[in-house]
């Protein structure tokens, strides 16, 4: 994995620094990249000094420690939340911290499961429903790129589509997303999946991962017309994973019924619920 050159922190990393300061510690082990690696930092009167020379001041440590829903970039001695407002969707999006890989927060919706599993394990559970993975893979909703990165470990090529440039801006500052921009097997496309998928040839993909935002945010990606296009570009014998949400919840079970019906109407021979991955697998 390619790591970020930036220092990126959340309350998970910095909260222990305050206790270390109270105890009079002079050094501390700290991750500068949301848990991917560890460095030794110096605890000074002014703040936390990183090996790179960046200084995180104590008032900024307290600010980060109190912000439970944000990740922060430290650059040139100042910090800012990794967040932006999308001119495409008119929604705010930001990097949301967890104990492991961060998630994406869009208009108040967290884009991964963050209870019981972290976003990376959430991604792996989805991918396991499609194993073995090979050939060309379509990822219809890039987000932070975890799906594309995981698929690229096994596929010959991964094509991933992102609607919103603001989401890619957030991903660029996420240390866990760096392979999205550097992996030779990943081809990124910017645009509306409902418009781009119809441009692909018939039977172009061996596997499809369809992990759209919630229905309220992207209803067109749950439509029968879009499912027919996914069916067309999937090769015979191929499989599609469709994220739905907790199938045992009231909202999830309701969405499941509609998704299953429309996938079957689109031509998929079988649609099998996979509760461990919060979705269904459709077979062509």
ZADO-1210 file (C-alpha; in nm, 4 decimals, padded with zeros to 6 digits):
<atoms>
<atom x="00.0000" y="00.0000" z="00.0000" code="UNK" pos="1"/>
<atom x="00.1256" y="00.3459" z="-00.0918" code="UNK" pos="2"/>
<atom x="00.1062" y="00.5710" z="00.2147" code="UNK" pos="3"/>
<atom x="00.0183" y="00.9379" z="00.2268" code="UNK" pos="4"/>
<atom x="00.2929" y="01.1981" z="00.2611" code="UNK" pos="5"/>
<atom x="00.0624" y="01.4054" z="00.4817" code="UNK" pos="6"/>
<atom x="00.0125" y="01.3780" z="00.8557" code="UNK" pos="7"/>
<atom x="-00.3522" y="01.2800" z="00.9013" code="UNK" pos="8"/>
<atom x="-00.4988" y="01.2369" z="01.2490" code="UNK" pos="9"/>
<atom x="-00.8226" y="01.1779" z="01.4351" code="UNK" pos="10"/>
<atom x="-00.9310" y="01.1593" z="01.7965" code="UNK" pos="11"/>
<atom x="-00.8319" y="00.7912" z="01.7950" code="UNK" pos="12"/>
<atom x="-00.4645" y="00.8796" z="01.7506" code="UNK" pos="13"/>
<atom x="-00.4359" y="01.1994" z="01.9546" code="UNK" pos="14"/>
<atom x="-00.6501" y="01.1349" z="02.2640" code="UNK" pos="15"/>
<atom x="-00.3696" y="00.9357" z="02.4361" code="UNK" pos="16"/>
<atom x="-00.1338" y="01.2307" z="02.3850" code="UNK" pos="17"/>
<atom x="-00.3193" y="01.4370" z="02.6424" code="UNK" pos="18"/>
<atom x="-00.2743" y="01.1679" z="02.9071" code="UNK" pos="19"/>
<atom x="00.0908" y="01.1279" z="02.8099" code="UNK" pos="20"/>
<atom x="00.1393" y="01.5018" z="02.8580" code="UNK" pos="21"/>
<atom x="-00.0229" y="01.4905" z="03.2017" code="UNK" pos="22"/>
<atom x="00.2152" y="01.2088" z="03.2958" code="UNK" pos="23"/>
<atom x="00.5162" y="01.4167" z="03.1926" code="UNK" pos="24"/>
<atom x="00.6184" y="01.1936" z="02.9014" code="UNK" pos="25"/>
<atom x="00.8796" y="01.3291" z="02.6629" code="UNK" pos="26"/>
<atom x="00.8147" y="01.0854" z="02.3775" code="UNK" pos="27"/>
<atom x="00.5206" y="00.8858" z="02.2470" code="UNK" pos="28"/>
<atom x="00.4440" y="00.6348" z="01.9725" code="UNK" pos="29"/>
<atom x="00.1848" y="00.7823" z="01.7392" code="UNK" pos="30"/>
<atom x="00.0402" y="00.6971" z="01.3999" code="UNK" pos="31"/>
<atom x="00.0699" y="00.9855" z="01.1511" code="UNK" pos="32"/>
<atom x="-00.1600" y="00.8130" z="00.8988" code="UNK" pos="33"/>
<atom x="-00.4722" y="00.6895" z="01.0789" code="UNK" pos="34"/>
<atom x="-00.3198" y="00.3662" z="01.1985" code="UNK" pos="35"/>
<atom x="-00.1162" y="00.2495" z="00.9007" code="UNK" pos="36"/>
<atom x="00.2229" y="00.3118" z="01.0626" code="UNK" pos="37"/>
<atom x="00.3841" y="00.4366" z="01.3841" code="UNK" pos="38"/>
<atom x="00.6456" y="00.7032" z="01.4508" code="UNK" pos="39"/>
<atom x="00.8081" y="00.8351" z="01.7686" code="UNK" pos="40"/>
<atom x="00.7041" y="01.1936" z="01.8401" code="UNK" pos="41"/>
<atom x="00.8501" y="01.4375" z="02.0913" code="UNK" pos="42"/>
<atom x="00.6179" y="01.5980" z="02.3451" code="UNK" pos="43"/>
<atom x="00.7392" y="01.9558" z="02.3917" code="UNK" pos="44"/>
<atom x="00.6058" y="02.2616" z="02.5708" code="UNK" pos="45"/>
<atom x="00.4656" y="02.3913" z="02.2409" code="UNK" pos="46"/>
<atom x="00.3134" y="02.0664" z="02.1188" code="UNK" pos="47"/>
<atom x="00.3836" y="01.7376" z="01.9453" code="UNK" pos="48"/>
<atom x="00.6877" y="01.7349" z="01.7177" code="UNK" pos="49"/>
<atom x="00.6879" y="01.4783" z="01.4341" code="UNK" pos="50"/>
<atom x="01.0069" y="01.3375" z="01.2762" code="UNK" pos="51"/>
<atom x="00.9128" y="01.5261" z="00.9584" code="UNK" pos="52"/>
<atom x="00.9448" y="01.8542" z="01.1515" code="UNK" pos="53"/>
<atom x="00.5693" y="01.9207" z="01.1641" code="UNK" pos="54"/>
<atom x="00.4521" y="02.0647" z="01.4965" code="UNK" pos="55"/>
<atom x="00.1030" y="01.9883" z="01.6266" code="UNK" pos="56"/>
<atom x="00.0194" y="02.2473" z="01.8935" code="UNK" pos="57"/>
<atom x="-00.1536" y="02.1416" z="02.2120" code="UNK" pos="58"/>
<atom x="-00.4650" y="02.3468" z="02.1455" code="UNK" pos="59"/>
<atom x="-00.4983" y="02.1632" z="01.8121" code="UNK" pos="60"/>
<atom x="-00.4499" y="01.8296" z="01.9894" code="UNK" pos="61"/>
<atom x="-00.7455" y="01.9184" z="02.2104" code="UNK" pos="62"/>
<atom x="-00.9503" y="02.0277" z="01.9104" code="UNK" pos="63"/>
<atom x="-00.8887" y="01.7000" z="01.7286" code="UNK" pos="64"/>
<atom x="-00.9479" y="01.4917" z="02.0412" code="UNK" pos="65"/>
<atom x="-01.2926" y="01.6468" z="02.0871" code="UNK" pos="66"/>
<atom x="-01.4001" y="01.6020" z="01.7222" code="UNK" pos="67"/>
<atom x="-01.5402" y="01.2484" z="01.7092" code="UNK" pos="68"/>
<atom x="-01.6709" y="01.2689" z="01.3521" code="UNK" pos="69"/>
<atom x="-01.3737" y="01.4256" z="01.1711" code="UNK" pos="70"/>
<atom x="-01.0211" y="01.3521" z="01.0533" code="UNK" pos="71"/>
<atom x="-00.7665" y="01.6316" z="01.0278" code="UNK" pos="72"/>
<atom x="-00.4755" y="01.7216" z="00.8025" code="UNK" pos="73"/>
<atom x="-00.1667" y="01.8702" z="00.9685" code="UNK" pos="74"/>
<atom x="00.0270" y="02.0880" z="00.7298" code="UNK" pos="75"/>
<atom x="00.2746" y="02.3713" z="00.7929" code="UNK" pos="76"/>
<atom x="00.1858" y="02.3808" z="01.1606" code="UNK" pos="77"/>
<atom x="-00.1892" y="02.4206" z="01.1146" code="UNK" pos="78"/>
<atom x="-00.4728" y="02.1702" z="01.1059" code="UNK" pos="79"/>
<atom x="-00.7925" y="02.1534" z="00.9054" code="UNK" pos="80"/>
<atom x="-01.0732" y="01.9032" z="00.8897" code="UNK" pos="81"/>
<atom x="-01.0741" y="01.6844" z="00.5788" code="UNK" pos="82"/>
<atom x="-01.4097" y="01.7897" z="00.4464" code="UNK" pos="83"/>
<atom x="-01.5595" y="01.9707" z="00.1511" code="UNK" pos="84"/>
<atom x="-01.8924" y="02.0697" z="00.0029" code="UNK" pos="85"/>
<atom x="-01.9908" y="01.9135" z="-00.3272" code="UNK" pos="86"/>
<atom x="-02.1045" y="02.1453" z="-00.6037" code="UNK" pos="87"/>
<atom x="-02.2325" y="01.8373" z="-00.7887" code="UNK" pos="88"/>
<atom x="-02.4619" y="01.6964" z="-00.5202" code="UNK" pos="89"/>
<atom x="-02.4937" y="02.0028" z="-00.2927" code="UNK" pos="90"/>
<atom x="-02.3977" y="01.7827" z="00.0002" code="UNK" pos="91"/>
<atom x="-02.1110" y="01.7989" z="00.2499" code="UNK" pos="92"/>
<atom x="-01.8649" y="01.5107" z="00.2531" code="UNK" pos="93"/>
<atom x="-01.5853" y="01.4366" z="00.4960" code="UNK" pos="94"/>
<atom x="-01.3505" y="01.1694" z="00.6252" code="UNK" pos="95"/>
<atom x="-01.5044" y="00.9877" z="00.9213" code="UNK" pos="96"/>
<atom x="-01.2696" y="00.8255" z="01.1761" code="UNK" pos="97"/>
<atom x="-01.2936" y="00.4703" z="01.3085" code="UNK" pos="98"/>
<atom x="-01.0575" y="00.2469" z="01.5051" code="UNK" pos="99"/>
<atom x="-00.9267" y="00.1210" z="01.1687" code="UNK" pos="100"/>
<atom x="-00.9683" y="00.2520" z="00.8154" code="UNK" pos="101"/>
<atom x="-01.1841" y="00.5654" z="00.8039" code="UNK" pos="102"/>
<atom x="-01.5198" y="00.5898" z="00.6327" code="UNK" pos="103"/>
<atom x="-01.6820" y="00.8562" z="00.4190" code="UNK" pos="104"/>
<atom x="-01.9549" y="01.0763" z="00.5620" code="UNK" pos="105"/>
<atom x="-02.1946" y="01.2239" z="00.3046" code="UNK" pos="106"/>
<atom x="-02.4850" y="01.4405" z="00.4154" code="UNK" pos="107"/>
<atom x="-02.4830" y="01.2674" z="00.7523" code="UNK" pos="108"/>
<atom x="-02.4799" y="00.9141" z="00.6051" code="UNK" pos="109"/>
<atom x="-02.1787" y="00.6947" z="00.6894" code="UNK" pos="110"/>
<atom x="-02.0833" y="00.5049" z="00.3747" code="UNK" pos="111"/>
<atom x="-01.9516" y="00.1886" z="00.5452" code="UNK" pos="112"/>
<atom x="-02.0438" y="-00.0334" z="00.8321" code="UNK" pos="113"/>
<atom x="-01.8629" y="00.0935" z="01.1393" code="UNK" pos="114"/>
<atom x="-02.0233" y="-00.1207" z="01.4115" code="UNK" pos="115"/>
<atom x="-01.8801" y="-00.4680" z="01.4763" code="UNK" pos="116"/>
<atom x="-01.6601" y="-00.4393" z="01.1641" code="UNK" pos="117"/>
<atom x="-01.4460" y="-00.1562" z="01.0321" code="UNK" pos="118"/>
<atom x="-01.4771" y="-00.0238" z="00.6738" code="UNK" pos="119"/>
<atom x="-01.1933" y="-00.2424" z="00.5443" code="UNK" pos="120"/>
<atom x="-01.3454" y="-00.5623" z="00.6827" code="UNK" pos="121"/>
<atom x="-01.6814" y="-00.4447" z="00.5504" code="UNK" pos="122"/>
<atom x="-01.5238" y="-00.4251" z="00.2044" code="UNK" pos="123"/>
<atom x="-01.3649" y="-00.7699" z="00.2339" code="UNK" pos="124"/>
<atom x="-01.6955" y="-00.9285" z="00.3375" code="UNK" pos="125"/>
<atom x="-01.8532" y="-00.7909" z="00.0199" code="UNK" pos="126"/>
<atom x="-01.5675" y="-00.9091" z="-00.1992" code="UNK" pos="127"/>
<atom x="-01.5749" y="-01.2628" z="-00.0572" code="UNK" pos="128"/>
<atom x="-01.9255" y="-01.3100" z="-00.1952" code="UNK" pos="129"/>
<atom x="-01.7764" y="-01.2864" z="-00.5465" code="UNK" pos="130"/>
<atom x="-01.4702" y="-01.5090" z="-00.4992" code="UNK" pos="131"/>
<atom x="-01.2876" y="-01.6185" z="-00.7034" code="UNK" pos="132"/>
<atom x="-01.2270" y="-01.2803" z="-00.8629" code="UNK" pos="133"/>
<atom x="-01.0474" y="-01.2468" z="-01.1932" code="UNK" pos="134"/>
<atom x="-01.0756" y="-01.0817" z="-01.5319" code="UNK" pos="135"/>
<atom x="-01.2216" y="-00.7327" z="-01.5499" code="UNK" pos="136"/>
<atom x="-01.4168" y="-00.5962" z="-01.2527" code="UNK" pos="137"/>
<atom x="-01.6576" y="-00.3031" z="-01.2389" code="UNK" pos="138"/>
<atom x="-01.6936" y="-00.0983" z="-00.9214" code="UNK" pos="139"/>
<atom x="-01.9927" y="00.1314" z="-00.9725" code="UNK" pos="140"/>
<atom x="-01.9302" y="00.3678" z="-00.6797" code="UNK" pos="141"/>
<atom x="-01.5668" y="00.4469" z="-00.5940" code="UNK" pos="142"/>
<atom x="-01.6065" y="00.6350" z="-00.2673" code="UNK" pos="143"/>
<atom x="-01.2775" y="00.6019" z="-00.0802" code="UNK" pos="144"/>
<atom x="-01.1632" y="00.3312" z="-00.3218" code="UNK" pos="145"/>
<atom x="-01.1482" y="00.0391" z="-00.0804" code="UNK" pos="146"/>
<atom x="-01.3466" y="-00.1875" z="-00.3135" code="UNK" pos="147"/>
<atom x="-01.1316" y="-00.1052" z="-00.6152" code="UNK" pos="148"/>
<atom x="-00.8112" y="-00.1544" z="-00.4159" code="UNK" pos="149"/>
<atom x="-00.9245" y="-00.4908" z="-00.2805" code="UNK" pos="150"/>
<atom x="-01.0457" y="-00.6087" z="-00.6240" code="UNK" pos="151"/>
<atom x="-00.7138" y="-00.5085" z="-00.7829" code="UNK" pos="152"/>
<atom x="-00.5382" y="-00.7692" z="-00.5684" code="UNK" pos="153"/>
<atom x="-00.6973" y="-01.0412" z="-00.7816" code="UNK" pos="154"/>
<atom x="-00.8463" y="-00.8918" z="-01.0997" code="UNK" pos="155"/>
<atom x="-00.6713" y="-00.8206" z="-01.4290" code="UNK" pos="156"/>
<atom x="-00.8296" y="-00.4748" z="-01.4398" code="UNK" pos="157"/>
<atom x="-01.0661" y="-00.2736" z="-01.2214" code="UNK" pos="158"/>
<atom x="-01.2788" y="00.0074" z="-01.3604" code="UNK" pos="159"/>
<atom x="-01.4236" y="00.2249" z="-01.0853" code="UNK" pos="160"/>
<atom x="-01.6740" y="00.5080" z="-01.1278" code="UNK" pos="161"/>
<atom x="-01.7174" y="00.8089" z="-00.9017" code="UNK" pos="162"/>
<atom x="-01.9865" y="01.0706" z="-00.9525" code="UNK" pos="163"/>
<atom x="-01.8485" y="01.3403" z="-00.7272" code="UNK" pos="164"/>
<atom x="-01.5095" y="01.5156" z="-00.7592" code="UNK" pos="165"/>
<atom x="-01.5493" y="01.6258" z="-00.3955" code="UNK" pos="166"/>
<atom x="-01.5419" y="01.2621" z="-00.2831" code="UNK" pos="167"/>
<atom x="-01.2178" y="01.2068" z="-00.4735" code="UNK" pos="168"/>
<atom x="-01.0746" y="01.5175" z="-00.3091" code="UNK" pos="169"/>
<atom x="-01.1464" y="01.3667" z="00.0323" code="UNK" pos="170"/>
<atom x="-01.0017" y="01.0306" z="-00.0789" code="UNK" pos="171"/>
<atom x="-00.6744" y="01.1932" z="-00.1855" code="UNK" pos="172"/>
<atom x="-00.6071" y="01.2923" z="00.1744" code="UNK" pos="173"/>
<atom x="-00.7003" y="00.9510" z="00.3146" code="UNK" pos="174"/>
<atom x="-00.3843" y="00.7460" z="00.3788" code="UNK" pos="175"/>
<atom x="-00.5846" y="00.4249" z="00.3272" code="UNK" pos="176"/>
<atom x="-00.6946" y="00.5338" z="-00.0228" code="UNK" pos="177"/>
<atom x="-00.3577" y="00.6027" z="-00.1826" code="UNK" pos="178"/>
<atom x="-00.3495" y="00.2876" z="-00.3982" code="UNK" pos="179"/>
<atom x="-00.6658" y="00.4114" z="-00.5679" code="UNK" pos="180"/>
<atom x="-00.4522" y="00.6761" z="-00.7374" code="UNK" pos="181"/>
<atom x="-00.1378" y="00.4698" z="-00.7955" code="UNK" pos="182"/>
<atom x="-00.2312" y="00.1041" z="-00.8570" code="UNK" pos="183"/>
<atom x="-00.1598" y="00.0103" z="-01.2210" code="UNK" pos="184"/>
<atom x="-00.4657" y="-00.2165" z="-01.2447" code="UNK" pos="185"/>
<atom x="-00.7144" y="00.0516" z="-01.1373" code="UNK" pos="186"/>
<atom x="-00.8773" y="00.2756" z="-01.3977" code="UNK" pos="187"/>
<atom x="-01.0743" y="00.5643" z="-01.2475" code="UNK" pos="188"/>
<atom x="-01.3684" y="00.7246" z="-01.4250" code="UNK" pos="189"/>
<atom x="-01.5466" y="01.0391" z="-01.3123" code="UNK" pos="190"/>
<atom x="-01.9144" y="01.0696" z="-01.3946" code="UNK" pos="191"/>
<atom x="-02.2619" y="00.9299" z="-01.3398" code="UNK" pos="192"/>
<atom x="-02.2615" y="00.5486" z="-01.3361" code="UNK" pos="193"/>
<atom x="-02.6116" y="00.5467" z="-01.4850" code="UNK" pos="194"/>
<atom x="-02.4665" y="00.7287" z="-01.7881" code="UNK" pos="195"/>
<atom x="-02.1249" y="00.5593" z="-01.8082" code="UNK" pos="196"/>
<atom x="-02.2267" y="00.1938" z="-01.7688" code="UNK" pos="197"/>
<atom x="-02.4327" y="00.2035" z="-02.0940" code="UNK" pos="198"/>
<atom x="-02.1127" y="00.2974" z="-02.2816" code="UNK" pos="199"/>
<atom x="-01.9434" y="-00.0366" z="-02.2017" code="UNK" pos="200"/>
<atom x="-01.9629" y="-00.3296" z="-02.4466" code="UNK" pos="201"/>
<atom x="-02.1805" y="-00.6333" z="-02.3837" code="UNK" pos="202"/>
<atom x="-02.0365" y="-00.8937" z="-02.1408" code="UNK" pos="203"/>
<atom x="-01.7385" y="-00.6703" z="-02.0615" code="UNK" pos="204"/>
<atom x="-01.7036" y="-00.7595" z="-01.6926" code="UNK" pos="205"/>
<atom x="-01.6623" y="-01.0862" z="-01.5050" code="UNK" pos="206"/>
<atom x="-01.7640" y="-00.9382" z="-01.1684" code="UNK" pos="207"/>
<atom x="-01.9554" y="-00.6252" z="-01.0644" code="UNK" pos="208"/>
<atom x="-01.9626" y="-00.4648" z="-00.7211" code="UNK" pos="209"/>
<atom x="-02.2594" y="-00.2329" z="-00.6876" code="UNK" pos="210"/>
<atom x="-02.2289" y="-00.0516" z="-00.3563" code="UNK" pos="211"/>
<atom x="-02.4339" y="00.2647" z="-00.4112" code="UNK" pos="212"/>
<atom x="-02.5137" y="00.5341" z="-00.1568" code="UNK" pos="213"/>
<atom x="-02.8431" y="00.5031" z="00.0265" code="UNK" pos="214"/>
<atom x="-03.1554" y="00.5017" z="-00.1895" code="UNK" pos="215"/>
<atom x="-03.2423" y="00.8520" z="-00.0670" code="UNK" pos="216"/>
<atom x="-02.9130" y="00.9806" z="-00.2094" code="UNK" pos="217"/>
<atom x="-02.8997" y="00.7873" z="-00.5394" code="UNK" pos="218"/>
<atom x="-03.2342" y="00.6346" z="-00.6309" code="UNK" pos="219"/>
<atom x="-03.1419" y="00.6024" z="-00.9999" code="UNK" pos="220"/>
<atom x="-02.8781" y="00.3418" z="-00.9093" code="UNK" pos="221"/>
<atom x="-03.1572" y="00.1163" z="-00.7779" code="UNK" pos="222"/>
<atom x="-03.3725" y="00.1376" z="-01.0909" code="UNK" pos="223"/>
<atom x="-03.4748" y="-00.1457" z="-01.3210" code="UNK" pos="224"/>
<atom x="-03.3221" y="00.0374" z="-01.6181" code="UNK" pos="225"/>
<atom x="-02.9834" y="00.0537" z="-01.4464" code="UNK" pos="226"/>
<atom x="-03.0020" y="-00.3129" z="-01.3430" code="UNK" pos="227"/>
<atom x="-03.0668" y="-00.4095" z="-01.7059" code="UNK" pos="228"/>
<atom x="-02.7478" y="-00.2295" z="-01.8063" code="UNK" pos="229"/>
<atom x="-02.5524" y="-00.4109" z="-01.5337" code="UNK" pos="230"/>
<atom x="-02.6923" y="-00.7400" z="-01.6621" code="UNK" pos="231"/>
<atom x="-02.5935" y="-00.6535" z="-02.0201" code="UNK" pos="232"/>
<atom x="-02.2301" y="-00.5695" z="-01.9405" code="UNK" pos="233"/>
<atom x="-02.1827" y="-00.8766" z="-01.7182" code="UNK" pos="234"/>
<atom x="-02.0528" y="-01.1855" z="-01.8936" code="UNK" pos="235"/>
<atom x="-02.2392" y="-01.5151" z="-01.8848" code="UNK" pos="236"/>
<atom x="-02.1641" y="-01.6972" z="-01.5616" code="UNK" pos="237"/>
<atom x="-02.0653" y="-01.3723" z="-01.3971" code="UNK" pos="238"/>
<atom x="-02.1857" y="-01.2392" z="-01.0642" code="UNK" pos="239"/>
<atom x="-02.2928" y="-00.9078" z="-00.9191" code="UNK" pos="240"/>
<atom x="-02.2826" y="-00.8075" z="-00.5541" code="UNK" pos="241"/>
<atom x="-02.5386" y="-00.5430" z="-00.4583" code="UNK" pos="242"/>
<atom x="-02.5123" y="-00.3756" z="-00.1182" code="UNK" pos="243"/>
<atom x="-02.8517" y="-00.3282" z="00.0442" code="UNK" pos="244"/>
<atom x="-02.7978" y="-00.2751" z="00.4179" code="UNK" pos="245"/>
<atom x="-02.8876" y="-00.4911" z="00.7144" code="UNK" pos="246"/>
<atom x="-03.1271" y="-00.7419" z="00.5601" code="UNK" pos="247"/>
<atom x="-03.2830" y="-00.8104" z="00.9005" code="UNK" pos="248"/>
<atom x="-03.3752" y="-00.4488" z="00.9654" code="UNK" pos="249"/>
<atom x="-03.7102" y="-00.3044" z="00.8609" code="UNK" pos="250"/>
<atom x="-03.5540" y="-00.0678" z="00.6064" code="UNK" pos="251"/>
<atom x="-03.3147" y="-00.3353" z="00.4763" code="UNK" pos="252"/>
<atom x="-03.5828" y="-00.6002" z="00.4299" code="UNK" pos="253"/>
<atom x="-03.8022" y="-00.3524" z="00.2428" code="UNK" pos="254"/>
<atom x="-03.5155" y="-00.2496" z="00.0126" code="UNK" pos="255"/>
<atom x="-03.4230" y="-00.6158" z="-00.0334" code="UNK" pos="256"/>
<atom x="-03.7659" y="-00.7018" z="-00.1743" code="UNK" pos="257"/>
<atom x="-03.7553" y="-00.4246" z="-00.4322" code="UNK" pos="258"/>
<atom x="-03.3926" y="-00.4885" z="-00.5298" code="UNK" pos="259"/>
<atom x="-03.4508" y="-00.8635" z="-00.5693" code="UNK" pos="260"/>
<atom x="-03.7608" y="-00.8159" z="-00.7820" code="UNK" pos="261"/>
<atom x="-03.5969" y="-00.5644" z="-01.0157" code="UNK" pos="262"/>
<atom x="-03.2783" y="-00.7710" z="-01.0528" code="UNK" pos="263"/>
<atom x="-03.4860" y="-01.0745" z="-01.1491" code="UNK" pos="264"/>
<atom x="-03.6867" y="-00.8661" z="-01.3952" code="UNK" pos="265"/>
<atom x="-03.3558" y="-00.7467" z="-01.5446" code="UNK" pos="266"/>
<atom x="-03.2691" y="-01.1091" z="-01.6242" code="UNK" pos="267"/>
<atom x="-03.0586" y="-01.2373" z="-01.3357" code="UNK" pos="268"/>
<atom x="-03.1237" y="-01.6088" z="-01.2867" code="UNK" pos="269"/>
<atom x="-03.0760" y="-01.6139" z="-00.9094" code="UNK" pos="270"/>
<atom x="-03.0593" y="-01.3468" z="-00.6418" code="UNK" pos="271"/>
<atom x="-02.9224" y="-01.4803" z="-00.3127" code="UNK" pos="272"/>
<atom x="-02.9285" y="-01.2795" z="00.0137" code="UNK" pos="273"/>
<atom x="-02.5919" y="-01.2575" z="00.1936" code="UNK" pos="274"/>
<atom x="-02.6560" y="-01.1179" z="00.5395" code="UNK" pos="275"/>
<atom x="-02.2885" y="-01.1297" z="00.6443" code="UNK" pos="276"/>
<atom x="-02.2149" y="-00.8765" z="00.3686" code="UNK" pos="277"/>
<atom x="-02.5418" y="-00.6814" z="00.4033" code="UNK" pos="278"/>
<atom x="-02.6358" y="-00.7450" z="00.0426" code="UNK" pos="279"/>
<atom x="-02.7291" y="-00.9891" z="-00.2304" code="UNK" pos="280"/>
<atom x="-02.5422" y="-01.1770" z="-00.5012" code="UNK" pos="281"/>
<atom x="-02.7084" y="-01.1928" z="-00.8429" code="UNK" pos="282"/>
<atom x="-02.6056" y="-01.4639" z="-01.0909" code="UNK" pos="283"/>
<atom x="-02.6107" y="-01.4406" z="-01.4704" code="UNK" pos="284"/>
</atoms>
